Amino acid sequence: QVQLVESGGGLVQAGDSLRLSCAASGYTFSSLGWFRQAPGKEREFVAAVSWGGSTTYYADSVKGRFTISRDNAKNTVYLQMNSLKPEDSAVYYCARGSLLNEALRPDGSWGQGTQVTVSS
């Protein structure tokens, strides 16, 4: 059983940066990633990173602005978000899964989410 705990969300202005963290415990020898869900919308894939960190995937909407990374010594995955836009506002969830079709296929292990709000 894996536990995922996100942190780092907050209220920022458009153009600002935030770094989300996801601390993982339990079986973490897997790909990890981030999803987000805005009110009234479906949860969508944001970014994923392989176990070794050599492979990363991003949604088109965040390419060039967001960077995913992981520190396996700390069992933590990060999402550096730059040049934030109001449309990035959502609850961001950390997930474990497998890389598929340049995205992450979640295996059912989710964190509780952290709110990111970007004001214009």
N, C-alpha and C positions, 0 to 999 in steps of 0.2 A: 504494500500500500504506500503510495506516495502522497505527501502533503505539499501543497504549493501555497505560499503566502506572498501576496503582492504588496508593494508599498511604493511611495513616491508620487502619487497623484496629487492634484491640486488645481487651483484656479490661477491661470496665467493669461496674459494678453497675447493677441496675435503677433507672431514673429518671435515669441519667447521660446525657451527650451525647457524641457523636463527630462529627467531620467527615472524610468521605472525600474524597480528591482523585483525579482521573484526568487524567494528563498525556497529551495526544494529539500525535502527530507524523504527518506525511504529509498525505493528503487529509482535512481535517477540516471541510469545508464541508457538514456533515450534521447531522442530529439525533443527539444522544447520550443515553445513558440508563444506568440501573443495573438489574441483575438480582441475585438472590441464590439460593443453593442450600444448604439444610440437609441434614445427613446423612440418606440414605434418602428424600429428597424430590426432586421435579423442580425444575429451575431456574424461578424465577418473576420476573415483571416487578415492579419497584419504582417507578421514576420515569423520566421522560424530559423532555427540553427541546429545543426547536427550535433551529435554527442561530442565529437572532437573539435567542433567549432569551425571546421574548414568549409562547410557548405552553409550558405544562408539564402533564404528566399524572402521576397517582399511583395506585398500587394502593390500594384501599379500606383495607387493613390499616395503611397508613402515613399516610393523609391527616390533616393537622393536626399531625403530629409530625415529618415529614421535609420538607425543602425542597431542591429541586434548583436549581442555578444554573450559569452558565458565564461564563468570562472569555475571550473570544476573543483578546484581546491576549496572553494567556498560554497559549492553547490548552489550557485546563484546565476541567474540569467538576467540580462539587462536589456532595456530598450531605451536608447538615447533618441529623443525626439527633438528635432530642431525645426525652426521656421514653422511653428505650429499655426494652424488655421482653425477658425471656428468649427469647421466641419470635422475636425479631429476630436471634438468633444464627444465623449462616450465613457462607458465603464470598460476598462481594459482588464482582460483576463489572461492569466498565464495558463498554459496547457501542456500536457505531455502527449506525445504521439509519435507518428512516423512520417517521414518525408514522402510525399506523393504528389506528382503533378505540380512540382514547384510550389508546394504549400505544405501545411501540416495537417495530417489526418489525426484528430484527437482520439485518444483511447478511453476517454471518459474521466480522466483526472484533470480537475479544474481548481483554480484558486477561487477566492471569494470575490475578487475584483477590486479595482481601485478607480476612483472617479477622476477623470481629466476633463476640465472645463476651460475652454479657450474663448475669451471675450474679444469682440471686434473693436 
